[in-house]
Amino acid sequence: MNRTELADFLRRARTRLDPSDVGLSAGPRRRTPGLRREEVAQLAGMSTDYYTRLEQRRGSHPSRQMLTALARALRLTKAERDHLFHLAGQEPPRPGGSSGHVRPGLLLILDRLHDLPASVLSDWGEVLAQNTMSVALTGGHTGTNLIRRWFMVPGARDLFPPENHEQHARAHVASLRAVTAARPDDPGPAALVAELRAASGEFERLWESHDVVVRRPSPKRFLHLVVGVLDLDCEVLLGDGDGHGQVLVVHSAQPGTQTYQRLELLRVVGLQDLTPSS
């Protein structure tokens, strides 16, 4: 780990970004260009203290997951991401397998969709990035796997009507089967299948049905605790060939509908907690 070069690289990458580049408000006038340390830490999901120590050449070895999060927060290109891994004494992700790296251009589109819930997913359910509206709609799940969460986390299905649970479960399993067949040498999807077959009887039953689908646009009904029922259209936009199956998922509502008004309310409410207190 080259602490001096790593600190310099992080600092330079941070100062070349404006808050608007990453979907943040500029706020009061800034004395220095670029993002603040606490903003990078927020975007990467780490403590400000730990990120500060990295820039001060005092930090411990960051994990691969943390390096991936930093590359995403700093909008690094693939070459810059690999350089970041090398400076931290880690091997970059291997070509051909699943990658948590999201291209800066895709993240720029995500940030510009300020009034619609949007997220970047891998084709096997990894949540790679979310905008604020996505977090307000479903909660913050960046770094988690939606398929694992669906079958393993109590309460994960509460956002959807019970009568739709079977449909969602089948779609998750069939999509994962398609990915494992298309990329048999990718260890990520294969390990997830093995984990879920061992832990979930429901997953095992659906896996044995051998359904195969890919993610496609479809309407979805959400049960939001604050704004109520939302009937949203779901658009699935594919990234280019070097994205390892990454997709941009955007939810929208038809203008003039009650759901459209409720989505506008959700944008205003944002991440505020308006649930009644005890």
matplotlib code that plots the C-alpha trace (Angstrom):
import matplotlib.pyplot as plt

x = [0.0, 1.5, 0.0, 1.6, 0.5, -3.0, -3.5, -2.5, -4.7, -7.7, -7.2, -6.8, -9.9, -11.9, -11.0, -11.8, -15.5, -18.2, -21.1, -23.5, -21.4, -22.5, -26.1, -25.3, -26.3, -23.4, -24.6, -22.7, -19.7, -16.7, -13.2, -11.6, -12.6, -14.1, -16.0, -15.4, -14.0, -17.3, -19.1, -16.9, -17.3, -21.1, -21.1, -18.9, -20.8, -17.8, -17.0, -15.5, -12.7, -11.6, -11.6, -9.7, -7.0, -6.6, -5.9, -3.5, -1.6, -2.6, -5.4, -5.4, -5.7, -9.1, -11.1, -12.0, -15.6, -14.4, -12.2, -15.1, -17.3, -14.6, -14.2, -18.0, -18.1, -15.2, -16.6, -13.4, -13.0, -12.1, -8.4, -8.5, -10.3, -7.6, -5.0, -6.7, -6.7, -3.0, -2.1, -4.0, -2.0, -5.0, -5.5, -8.2, -11.4, -10.7, -12.1, -15.0, -16.6, -19.1, -17.9, -19.1, -17.7, -20.3, -19.1, -19.1, -21.4, -24.1, -23.7, -24.1, -27.5, -28.5, -27.8, -29.7, -32.9, -33.6, -37.4, -37.7, -36.5, -33.6, -30.8, -28.0, -28.1, -26.1, -27.9, -27.8, -29.4, -26.5, -27.5, -24.5, -25.9, -29.2, -30.3, -32.2, -35.6, -34.8, -33.7, -36.9, -39.0, -37.3, -34.7, -31.0, -29.7, -26.5, -24.0, -26.7, -28.1, -31.9, -32.4, -30.6, -32.6, -35.9, -35.4, -33.3, -34.3, -37.6, -39.7, -38.0, -41.3, -43.4, -43.0, -45.1, -48.6, -48.8, -50.6, -47.5, -44.9, -44.9, -44.5, -41.6, -39.9, -40.2, -38.8, -35.8, -35.0, -35.5, -33.4, -30.6, -30.8, -30.3, -27.2, -25.5, -26.1, -24.7, -21.6, -20.8, -17.3, -18.5, -18.1, -20.5, -23.9, -22.9, -22.1, -25.4, -27.3, -25.5, -26.2, -29.9, -30.5, -29.0, -30.9, -34.3, -36.8, -38.8, -35.8, -34.9, -38.5, -38.5, -35.0, -36.0, -38.8, -36.1, -37.8, -35.6, -36.2, -34.3, -35.2, -37.7, -40.0, -43.1, -45.5, -44.9, -47.1, -45.4, -46.9, -45.1, -45.6, -45.7, -47.3, -49.4, -49.9, -47.8, -48.4, -45.2, -43.9, -40.5, -38.0, -34.9, -32.1, -29.0, -25.5, -23.0, -21.0, -18.2, -20.7, -20.9, -24.7, -25.4, -28.8, -30.3, -33.8, -36.1, -39.6, -42.1, -45.8, -48.3, -49.0, -52.4, -52.7, -52.9, -49.6, -48.0, -49.1, -47.9, -44.5, -44.3, -45.0, -42.3, -39.9, -40.8, -40.7, -37.5, -35.9, -37.8, -39.5, -43.1, -44.5, -46.5, -44.5, -45.6]
y = [0.0, 3.3, 5.6, 8.8, 8.2, 7.0, 10.1, 12.4, 10.5, 10.7, 14.4, 15.2, 13.1, 14.9, 18.4, 18.0, 17.3, 19.8, 19.0, 19.1, 16.4, 13.9, 15.1, 17.3, 20.9, 23.3, 25.1, 28.0, 29.5, 27.2, 28.3, 25.5, 23.7, 20.2, 18.1, 18.2, 15.1, 14.5, 14.5, 11.9, 9.8, 10.2, 9.1, 6.1, 5.0, 5.3, 7.5, 10.9, 10.1, 7.0, 8.8, 11.8, 9.3, 7.9, 11.4, 12.1, 8.9, 7.3, 5.0, 1.2, -1.0, -0.3, -3.4, -4.2, -3.2, 0.1, 0.8, 0.0, 2.5, 5.1, 4.6, 5.1, 8.2, 9.9, 9.0, 7.2, 5.7, 2.0, 2.8, 5.1, 2.5, 0.0, 2.5, 3.1, -0.6, -0.8, 2.1, 0.3, -2.9, -4.8, -6.5, -4.8, -6.8, -9.3, -8.6, -10.8, -11.2, -9.2, -5.7, -3.2, -0.3, 2.0, 4.1, 7.9, 8.6, 6.2, 7.8, 11.3, 10.2, 8.8, 12.1, 14.0, 12.0, 14.0, 13.7, 10.0, 6.9, 5.4, 2.9, 1.0, -2.7, -5.6, -8.3, -10.6, -8.1, -6.1, -2.6, -0.5, 3.0, 4.8, 8.4, 10.2, 9.4, 5.7, 5.8, 7.6, 5.0, 1.7, 2.6, 2.7, -0.6, 0.2, -2.6, -5.2, -7.8, -7.6, -11.3, -12.3, -9.6, -10.9, -14.4, -13.9, -10.6, -10.5, -7.6, -7.1, -7.9, -5.4, -2.8, -4.9, -6.2, -9.9, -11.0, -9.9, -11.7, -15.0, -13.1, -11.1, -14.3, -16.1, -13.2, -13.0, -16.7, -16.9, -13.8, -15.3, -18.6, -16.7, -14.9, -18.1, -19.8, -16.9, -16.5, -19.9, -18.8, -15.7, -16.7, -14.0, -15.3, -18.9, -18.4, -16.6, -19.5, -22.0, -19.8, -19.4, -23.0, -24.1, -21.4, -21.0, -23.7, -21.3, -20.4, -24.1, -24.9, -22.1, -22.9, -26.4, -25.1, -23.9, -20.7, -18.3, -14.6, -11.4, -8.0, -6.2, -3.1, -3.8, -1.9, -2.3, -1.5, -0.2, 0.2, 3.3, 4.0, 7.8, 8.5, 5.3, 3.1, 3.9, 2.2, 2.9, 2.1, 0.4, 1.1, -1.1, 0.5, -1.6, -0.3, -0.8, -4.0, -3.2, -2.9, -6.6, -6.7, -3.5, -1.9, 1.5, 1.0, 4.0, 4.2, 6.8, 7.6, 8.7, 12.5, 13.4, 10.3, 10.0, 8.1, 11.0, 13.4, 11.0, 10.7, 14.5, 14.4, 11.8, 14.1, 16.9, 14.7, 13.0, 11.2, 13.0, 10.7, 11.9, 8.8, 9.6, 9.5, 7.4]
z = [0.0, -1.1, 1.4, 0.0, -3.6, -2.5, -0.4, -3.3, -5.8, -3.5, -2.9, -6.6, -7.5, -4.9, -5.8, -9.5, -8.8, -8.2, -5.9, -8.9, -10.5, -7.9, -7.2, -4.2, -3.5, -3.5, -0.4, 1.1, -0.9, -0.7, 0.0, -1.9, -5.2, -5.3, -2.8, 0.9, 2.7, 4.5, 1.2, -0.3, 2.9, 2.7, -1.0, -0.3, 2.8, 5.2, 8.2, 7.6, 10.1, 8.2, 4.8, 6.4, 7.7, 4.2, 2.8, 5.7, 5.0, 8.3, 7.2, 7.5, 4.4, 2.8, 1.8, -1.8, -1.1, 0.3, -2.7, -5.0, -3.1, -3.3, -7.1, -7.4, -5.1, -7.0, -10.4, -11.5, -14.9, -15.1, -15.6, -12.6, -10.5, -11.3, -10.3, -7.0, -6.3, -7.1, -4.8, -2.0, -2.6, -4.1, -7.4, -9.5, -10.3, -13.1, -16.6, -17.5, -14.1, -12.1, -11.3, -8.8, -10.9, -12.4, -15.3, -14.5, -17.4, -16.0, -12.6, -14.2, -15.7, -12.3, -10.6, -13.2, -12.6, -9.4, -9.6, -10.4, -8.4, -10.2, -9.4, -11.1, -10.6, -11.7, -13.7, -10.6, -8.2, -6.7, -5.9, -7.2, -6.9, -6.0, -6.3, -3.5, -4.9, -5.0, -1.4, -0.4, -2.2, -1.2, 1.4, 1.1, -0.2, -2.1, -1.5, -0.9, -3.2, -3.8, -4.5, -1.3, 0.6, -0.9, 0.3, 3.5, 5.2, 7.2, 6.1, 2.8, 1.0, 3.0, 0.3, -2.2, -2.0, -0.7, -3.9, -5.9, -3.8, -5.8, -9.1, -7.7, -6.3, -9.6, -11.5, -9.1, -9.4, -13.2, -13.8, -11.7, -13.5, -16.9, -15.5, -14.2, -17.5, -19.5, -17.2, -15.7, -14.7, -12.8, -9.1, -7.7, -9.1, -8.6, -5.0, -4.4, -6.0, -3.7, -0.6, -1.4, -2.3, 1.0, 3.1, 1.5, 0.7, -1.4, -3.5, -4.0, -5.1, -7.6, -8.8, -9.6, -11.9, -14.4, -15.4, -17.3, -17.8, -18.0, -16.4, -18.6, -18.2, -16.2, -13.9, -10.2, -7.2, -4.1, -0.6, 0.8, 4.5, 4.0, 0.6, 0.2, -2.8, -5.9, -9.3, -11.1, -14.6, -14.5, -17.3, -17.5, -19.6, -20.5, -20.1, -22.9, -23.3, -20.8, -17.9, -17.0, -17.3, -15.4, -15.9, -15.0, -13.5, -13.5, -12.0, -13.2, -13.0, -15.6, -15.4, -14.0, -12.0, -8.2, -8.2, -10.1, -7.3, -4.6, -6.4, -6.3, -2.6, -2.1, -3.9, -1.5, 1.6, 0.5, 3.4, 6.1, 8.6, 8.7, 10.4, 13.6, 16.8, 19.8]

ax = plt.figure().add_subplot(projection="3d")
ax.plot(x, y, z, "-o")
ax.set_aspect("equal")
plt.show()
